[in-house]
Amino acid sequence: MFTLDIDGTPVAIIRSTEARARELLDVEGFKDDLRTMTSDGRPLWSGRAEALTLRPSTEEETETFEDAMDEDEFDDEPAADPAKGDSRDASEDEEDDVDILFLVDIDDDEEDAG
């Protein structure tokens, strides 16, 4: 597992291979989400590339991730279904799996609107 730090603050834990976690940081959609998502009314990320760092998660962060996954049962996602056009096999699913847990409270859009 890897932790995404933004300006030195641990923001999210990413469960994946290091290569996939680093690829995620290059995905424009993910970067857009980090710029538009807010915590305490402030964007998670300013858009400066040097503010994003990826490091191995600490033992405490890993435990936090595992506890959250146990609570929410994220591991119960269905396997690839060829009948629905998903041709990936189980080994590809595991290799391509990326789970993200935010360590900061993300503002709820509905609260902001109301």
JOGILIN-V54914 format. One record per backbone hydrogen bond with DSSP energy under -0.5 kcal/mol. CO is the residue of the C=O (numbers start at 0). NH is the residue of the N-H. E is the energy in kcal/mol with one decimal. If there is no record, write none. Layout:
co=CO nh=NH e=E
co=CO nh=NH e=E
This chain:
co=0 nh=56 e=-2.1
co=1 nh=13 e=-3.8
co=2 nh=4 e=-0.7
co=2 nh=54 e=-1.9
co=3 nh=10 e=-3.1
co=3 nh=11 e=-1.4
co=4 nh=52 e=-2.5
co=5 nh=8 e=-1.7
co=7 nh=9 e=-0.5
co=8 nh=5 e=-2.5
co=10 nh=102 e=-3.3
co=10 nh=103 e=-0.9
co=11 nh=3 e=-3.3
co=12 nh=14 e=-0.5
co=12 nh=100 e=-2.4
co=13 nh=1 e=-2.6
co=13 nh=15 e=-0.9
co=14 nh=98 e=-1.7
co=16 nh=20 e=-2.4
co=17 nh=21 e=-2.6
co=18 nh=22 e=-2.2
co=19 nh=23 e=-2.2
co=20 nh=24 e=-1.1
co=22 nh=25 e=-1.7
co=22 nh=26 e=-0.5
co=23 nh=26 e=-1.2
co=25 nh=27 e=-0.5
co=26 nh=30 e=-2.3
co=27 nh=31 e=-2.8
co=28 nh=32 e=-2.1
co=29 nh=33 e=-2.2
co=30 nh=34 e=-1.8
co=31 nh=35 e=-2.0
co=32 nh=36 e=-3.1
co=33 nh=43 e=-0.7
co=33 nh=44 e=-1.5
co=36 nh=43 e=-2.3
co=37 nh=106 e=-3.5
co=38 nh=41 e=-1.6
co=41 nh=38 e=-2.6
co=46 nh=48 e=-0.5
co=47 nh=50 e=-1.7
co=48 nh=51 e=-1.6
co=50 nh=6 e=-2.3
co=50 nh=52 e=-0.5
co=52 nh=4 e=-2.9
co=54 nh=2 e=-3.4
co=57 nh=61 e=-2.4
co=58 nh=62 e=-2.2
co=59 nh=63 e=-2.2
co=60 nh=64 e=-2.4
co=61 nh=65 e=-2.7
co=62 nh=66 e=-2.7
co=63 nh=67 e=-2.2
co=64 nh=68 e=-2.5
co=65 nh=69 e=-2.2
co=66 nh=70 e=-2.3
co=67 nh=71 e=-2.6
co=68 nh=72 e=-1.6
co=68 nh=73 e=-0.9
co=72 nh=75 e=-1.4
co=73 nh=76 e=-0.8
co=79 nh=81 e=-0.6
co=80 nh=83 e=-1.8
co=80 nh=85 e=-1.9
co=81 nh=84 e=-1.7
co=84 nh=86 e=-0.9
co=88 nh=92 e=-2.0
co=89 nh=93 e=-2.2
co=90 nh=94 e=-2.0
co=91 nh=95 e=-2.6
co=92 nh=96 e=-1.3
co=98 nh=14 e=-3.2
co=100 nh=12 e=-3.0
co=106 nh=108 e=-0.5
co=107 nh=110 e=-0.5
co=107 nh=111 e=-1.9
co=108 nh=112 e=-1.9
co=109 nh=113 e=-1.2
